[in-house]
């Protein structure tokens, strides 16, 4: 599988992809290095809610869509794609965490 926007986002020309962490960050894609699922991002105790939302939003982005598989997202730094529904569910969990009165986890 390839990212749907591999050529567009990372400039794949002539078989060579100058894709790097720096390029991804410059283009607004927050990598998810070390995470296998959106749920792992939500549960990470070292990330702030803002950082979790940035990672999950990048994962949900069309820039992370898998070519010919609109229901899958494959974020830079992850081993395999995940279902878009999993990413949306994780974002909803963050919304609920932020809405808890008097409680502000990370």
Secondary structure, 3 states (H helix, E strand, C coil): CCECCHHHHHCCECCECCCCHHHHHHCCCCCCCCCCCHHHHHHCCCCCHHHHHHHHHHHHCHHHEECCEEEEECCCCCCCCEEHHHHHHHHHHHHHHHHCCCCCCC
